[in-house]
Amino acid sequence: MSERIERDFHARDPDEQQAFLNQTWCDHCQQVDLGMTDPVEYELKGIVYIEGRCKGCGEPVITELTDEEF
């Protein structure tokens, strides 16, 4: 079973960080680009994720990064 590998979100370029924090989709609010707080970046089963909290409702927001995004 694959384990979650922690990555350093804050090691990314500041502009790239802002793009990931602002360009979100919230499953709970059903709205785009509300933004996220408290980002945590990790890799699981070879896929990189950024997880945080929706600025609108506080529910978890997860962004799956594609190869061209990292």
C-alpha positions in Angstrom: 0.0 0.0 0.0 1.4 3.4 -0.9 2.0 6.0 1.8 1.4 9.7 1.6 4.7 11.5 1.0 4.7 15.1 2.4 6.0 17.8 0.0 6.8 21.5 0.7 4.1 23.7 -0.9 6.0 26.8 0.2 9.1 25.8 -1.9 7.1 26.6 -5.0 7.4 29.9 -6.8 5.2 32.5 -5.1 3.1 33.2 -8.3 2.6 29.4 -8.7 1.5 29.2 -5.1 -1.1 32.0 -5.6 -2.5 30.3 -8.7 -3.0 27.0 -6.8 -4.6 28.9 -3.9 -7.0 30.9 -6.0 -7.9 28.5 -8.8 -10.1 26.0 -6.9 -13.3 24.1 -7.0 -15.4 23.4 -3.9 -17.5 20.3 -4.0 -19.5 21.6 -1.0 -20.2 25.1 -2.4 -20.3 23.9 -6.0 -18.4 27.1 -7.0 -15.1 27.8 -8.7 -12.2 30.0 -7.6 -13.4 30.7 -4.0 -9.8 30.0 -3.0 -8.3 27.9 -0.3 -6.4 28.4 3.0 -4.0 26.1 4.9 -2.4 24.4 1.9 -0.7 21.0 2.4 1.1 19.4 -0.6 1.6 15.7 -0.7 2.1 12.8 -3.1 0.0 9.6 -3.0 0.4 6.7 -5.4 2.5 8.8 -7.7 -0.1 11.7 -7.9 0.6 15.1 -6.3 -2.2 16.8 -4.4 -2.6 20.2 -2.8 -5.2 20.1 0.0 -6.6 23.0 2.0 -9.9 24.6 3.2 -12.4 26.4 1.1 -12.4 30.2 1.8 -16.2 30.2 1.4 -17.3 27.4 3.6 -14.3 25.9 5.3 -14.8 22.4 3.9 -11.8 20.5 2.5 -10.7 21.3 -1.1 -8.3 19.0 -2.9 -6.5 19.9 -6.2 -4.9 17.0 -8.1 -1.9 18.2 -10.1 -1.3 17.0 -13.6 2.3 16.5 -15.0 2.4 19.9 -16.7 1.5 21.6 -13.4 4.7 20.5 -11.5 
